[in-house]
Amino acid sequence: MARPTRCRQICGFPDHWSFSADDISESKGWTAPAITLSLDEYETIRLIDHEQLTQEQCAKQMDIARTTVTAIYDQARRKIAAALVEGRQLVIRGGHYRLQPSAVDLPENLSTKGEKTMRIAVTYENGEIFQHFGHTQEFKVYDVEDGQITNAEVIGTGGTGHGALAGLLHEVHTDALICGGIGGGARMALAEAGIELYPGVTGPADDAAKALAEGTLVYDPDTECAHHGEGHGGNCHGHGGGPSCGHGDGPSCGHGGGNCHR
């Protein structure tokens, strides 16, 4: 019987999810398939090449053996080299990972969620829907059962990057997000986290959450954010190491302790 693969802990979702050469053109008559870099492969590149950690330090951060880090890192470097030399698109998707818990002090009642509960988050400022997802300082989180809101909590974000924000929403078991403007990177992070997106909404947060609960919310799926330069959600060294499973590109497995996605 094969030994189960150990979850690779990652700091959070990236802010940028695809890269390609400017001169790639279908008019050349040849289009190579994209190369997929998994999130755990991306994490080794981020920690070793960007953060300048040793492989041993990277292994400790990802909660895996150093030999496993070496194998993941070598595979990631080969993929990046192929993308550069062959001019192929590089996309970041899926993997076998769990998200490192955020440093945000969260209400205890958000650590779990009932099976029949829908949890809605709204970008929030002074009672209204905040219009720039990547810069929101608060979310208002609503629990819905049988079309009725049963509980609501306001939580601080503790970070600025949309990758970190998507990770926070995943950590509190969010099913849907209502917001104003939102960029492409944030959309990818939310999709990876398995969170339904309802952008292009304005007005009071409570009214929007109630409308979504009742199935009457009006939103614009094509709304984008005009803000640029949204950075990564901060350095995550020193955060706690508890389990918080990430969504990968395989079958969905619910939120919570220790489950990985492939």
C-alpha positions as CSV (number, residue, x, y, z in Angstrom):
1,M,0.0,0.0,0.0
2,A,1.4,3.4,-1.0
3,R,2.4,5.8,1.7
4,P,0.1,8.8,1.8
5,T,1.6,12.1,0.7
6,R,2.2,14.6,3.5
7,C,0.4,17.9,3.2
8,R,2.8,20.7,2.1
9,Q,2.1,23.9,4.1
10,I,2.1,27.1,2.1
11,C,2.0,30.7,3.3
12,G,-0.9,31.7,1.2
13,F,-2.2,32.1,-2.4
14,P,0.0,34.0,-4.9
15,D,-1.1,37.4,-6.2
16,H,-0.2,36.5,-9.8
17,W,-1.3,33.2,-11.4
18,S,0.0,33.1,-15.0
19,F,3.0,34.3,-17.0
20,S,3.7,34.2,-20.7
21,A,6.1,35.7,-23.2
22,D,5.0,38.9,-25.0
23,D,5.8,37.4,-28.4
24,I,3.7,34.3,-28.1
25,S,1.2,34.4,-30.9
26,E,-1.2,31.9,-32.4
27,S,-0.5,33.4,-35.8
28,K,2.8,31.5,-35.8
29,G,0.7,28.3,-36.3
30,W,2.0,26.6,-33.2
31,T,0.7,26.8,-29.7
32,A,2.4,24.8,-27.0
33,P,0.4,23.6,-24.0
34,A,0.8,25.6,-20.8
35,I,3.1,24.4,-18.1
36,T,1.4,24.0,-14.7
37,L,3.3,24.9,-11.5
38,S,1.6,23.6,-8.4
39,L,1.2,25.8,-5.4
40,D,3.6,23.7,-3.3
41,E,6.1,24.0,-6.1
42,Y,5.6,27.7,-6.3
43,E,6.1,27.9,-2.5
44,T,9.6,26.3,-2.7
45,I,10.6,28.9,-5.4
46,R,9.2,31.7,-3.2
47,L,10.9,30.6,-0.1
48,I,14.3,29.5,-1.5
49,D,14.8,31.9,-4.4
50,H,12.8,34.9,-3.4
51,E,13.0,34.8,0.4
52,Q,16.5,33.3,0.3
53,L,15.8,30.6,2.8
54,T,17.9,27.4,2.9
55,Q,16.3,24.2,1.8
56,E,16.3,23.1,5.5
57,Q,14.5,26.3,6.5
58,C,12.1,25.9,3.7
59,A,11.4,22.3,4.8
60,K,10.6,23.6,8.3
61,Q,8.3,26.3,7.0
62,M,6.4,23.8,4.8
63,D,6.4,21.1,7.5
64,I,8.0,18.4,5.3
65,A,11.3,16.6,5.0
66,R,14.3,18.4,3.4
67,T,14.6,15.6,0.8
68,T,11.0,16.3,-0.2
69,V,11.7,20.0,-0.6
70,T,14.7,19.2,-2.8
71,A,12.5,17.0,-5.1
72,I,9.7,19.6,-5.3
73,Y,12.2,22.5,-5.8
74,D,14.1,20.7,-8.6
75,Q,10.8,19.9,-10.4
76,A,9.7,23.5,-10.1
77,R,13.0,24.8,-11.5
78,R,12.7,22.4,-14.5
79,K,9.2,23.7,-15.2
80,I,10.3,27.3,-15.1
81,A,13.3,26.6,-17.3
82,A,11.0,25.0,-19.9
83,A,8.6,27.9,-19.8
84,L,11.5,30.4,-20.4
85,V,13.4,28.4,-23.0
86,E,10.4,27.1,-25.0
87,G,8.3,30.3,-24.6
88,R,5.4,28.5,-23.1
89,Q,2.8,29.9,-20.7
90,L,3.3,29.2,-17.0
91,V,0.2,28.9,-14.9
92,I,0.0,28.2,-11.1
93,R,-2.8,25.8,-10.1
94,G,-3.6,23.2,-7.5
95,G,-1.1,21.0,-5.8
96,H,-1.0,18.9,-2.6
97,Y,-1.0,21.6,0.1
98,R,-2.6,23.1,3.1
99,L,-2.8,26.8,3.9
100,Q,-0.9,28.2,6.9
101,P,-3.3,29.8,9.3
102,S,-3.4,33.6,9.3
103,A,-2.2,35.7,12.2
104,V,-5.6,37.4,12.4
105,D,-7.4,37.0,15.7
106,L,-10.7,35.4,14.6
107,P,-13.9,34.9,16.5
108,E,-14.1,31.4,17.9
109,N,-17.5,30.7,16.3
110,L,-16.0,31.1,12.8
111,S,-13.7,28.2,13.3
112,T,-16.5,25.8,12.4
113,K,-19.6,25.8,10.2
114,G,-22.7,23.7,10.2
115,E,-23.3,21.4,7.2
116,K,-26.5,23.3,6.2
117,T,-25.0,26.8,6.7
118,M,-24.0,29.1,3.9
119,R,-21.3,31.6,4.9
120,I,-21.2,34.9,3.0
121,A,-18.4,37.5,3.3
122,V,-18.7,41.1,2.3
123,T,-16.0,43.6,1.8
124,Y,-16.9,46.1,4.5
125,E,-16.5,49.7,5.6
126,N,-18.8,51.8,7.8
127,G,-21.8,49.6,7.0
128,E,-21.3,49.8,3.2
129,I,-19.7,47.4,0.7
130,F,-16.1,48.5,0.3
131,Q,-15.3,48.8,-3.4
132,H,-11.7,47.6,-3.7
133,F,-11.2,44.0,-2.7
134,G,-7.4,44.1,-2.4
135,H,-7.5,47.0,0.0
136,T,-10.4,46.1,2.3
137,Q,-9.6,46.3,6.0
138,E,-12.6,44.4,7.1
139,F,-15.0,41.7,6.1
140,K,-18.5,41.3,7.4
141,V,-19.3,37.5,7.6
142,Y,-22.9,36.3,7.6
143,D,-24.2,32.8,8.4
144,V,-27.3,31.8,6.4
145,E,-29.7,28.9,7.0
146,D,-32.9,28.3,5.1
147,G,-32.6,31.6,3.4
148,Q,-32.3,33.6,6.7
149,I,-29.3,35.3,8.2
150,T,-28.7,33.7,11.6
151,N,-25.4,35.4,12.6
152,A,-23.0,38.2,11.5
153,E,-19.5,39.1,12.6
154,V,-17.0,41.8,11.5
155,I,-13.4,40.7,11.2
156,G,-10.2,42.6,10.4
157,T,-8.1,41.4,7.4
158,G,-4.6,41.8,8.9
159,G,-3.1,42.0,5.4
160,T,-3.2,43.8,2.1
161,G,-2.5,41.4,-0.7
162,H,-5.5,39.6,-2.3
163,G,-3.7,36.3,-2.0
164,A,-3.7,36.7,1.8
165,L,-7.3,37.9,1.8
166,A,-8.5,34.9,-0.1
167,G,-6.6,32.7,2.3
168,L,-8.3,34.4,5.3
169,L,-11.7,33.9,3.7
170,H,-10.9,30.2,3.1
171,E,-9.8,29.9,6.8
172,V,-13.2,31.1,8.0
173,H,-15.0,28.6,5.7
174,T,-16.5,31.2,3.3
175,D,-18.8,30.0,0.6
176,A,-19.4,33.2,-1.2
177,L,-18.0,36.7,-1.4
178,I,-19.8,39.9,-2.2
179,C,-17.7,42.9,-3.3
180,G,-17.3,45.9,-5.6
181,G,-14.3,45.9,-7.9
182,I,-11.9,43.0,-8.0
183,G,-8.9,42.1,-10.1
184,G,-7.9,39.0,-12.1
185,G,-5.4,37.7,-9.5
186,A,-7.9,37.9,-6.7
187,R,-10.5,36.1,-8.9
188,M,-8.0,33.3,-9.4
189,A,-7.2,33.1,-5.6
190,L,-10.9,32.9,-4.7
191,A,-11.5,30.2,-7.4
192,E,-8.6,28.2,-6.0
193,A,-10.2,28.6,-2.5
194,G,-13.5,27.3,-3.8
195,I,-15.3,30.6,-3.1
196,E,-18.2,31.8,-5.3
197,L,-17.8,35.5,-6.3
198,Y,-20.5,38.2,-6.6
199,P,-18.7,41.4,-7.7
200,G,-20.0,44.8,-8.9
201,V,-22.3,45.3,-5.9
202,T,-22.8,48.7,-4.0
203,G,-24.8,49.9,-1.1
204,P,-25.3,48.6,2.5
205,A,-23.6,45.3,3.2
206,D,-26.5,43.9,5.2
207,D,-28.9,44.5,2.3
208,A,-26.6,42.7,-0.1
209,A,-26.1,39.7,2.2
210,K,-29.9,39.4,2.7
211,A,-30.5,39.6,-1.0
212,L,-28.0,36.8,-1.7
213,A,-29.5,34.7,1.0
214,E,-32.9,35.1,-0.6
215,G,-31.5,34.6,-4.2
216,T,-32.3,38.1,-5.4
217,L,-28.9,39.8,-5.4
218,V,-28.1,41.9,-8.5
219,Y,-24.4,41.8,-9.4
220,D,-22.1,42.3,-12.3
221,P,-19.8,39.2,-12.9
222,D,-17.5,41.3,-15.2
223,T,-16.7,44.0,-12.8
224,E,-13.0,44.6,-12.4
225,C,-10.9,46.7,-10.0
226,A,-9.1,49.8,-11.2
227,H,-6.5,49.6,-8.4
228,H,-3.0,48.4,-9.2
229,G,0.0,47.5,-7.3
230,E,-1.7,45.3,-4.7
231,G,1.2,43.5,-3.0
232,H,1.4,40.0,-1.5
233,G,-0.2,39.7,1.9
234,G,3.0,39.9,3.9
235,N,5.7,37.6,5.1
236,C,4.3,34.6,6.9
237,H,7.4,33.4,8.8
238,G,6.6,32.6,12.4
239,H,2.9,32.0,11.9
240,G,1.3,29.0,13.6
241,G,1.4,25.7,11.9
242,G,-2.0,24.3,12.4
243,P,-3.9,22.6,9.6
244,S,-6.1,24.5,7.2
245,C,-6.7,22.6,4.0
246,G,-6.4,24.3,0.6
247,H,-8.4,23.6,-2.5
248,G,-6.5,22.0,-5.3
249,D,-7.5,20.9,-8.8
250,G,-8.9,17.6,-7.8
251,P,-12.1,16.5,-6.1
252,S,-13.3,18.9,-3.4
253,C,-12.9,17.9,0.2
254,G,-14.5,20.2,2.8
255,H,-12.7,22.7,4.9
256,G,-10.9,21.8,8.1
257,G,-8.3,19.8,9.7
258,G,-5.5,18.3,7.8
259,N,-7.0,17.3,4.5
260,C,-4.9,18.0,1.4
261,H,-5.9,18.6,-2.2
262,R,-4.1,17.1,-5.1
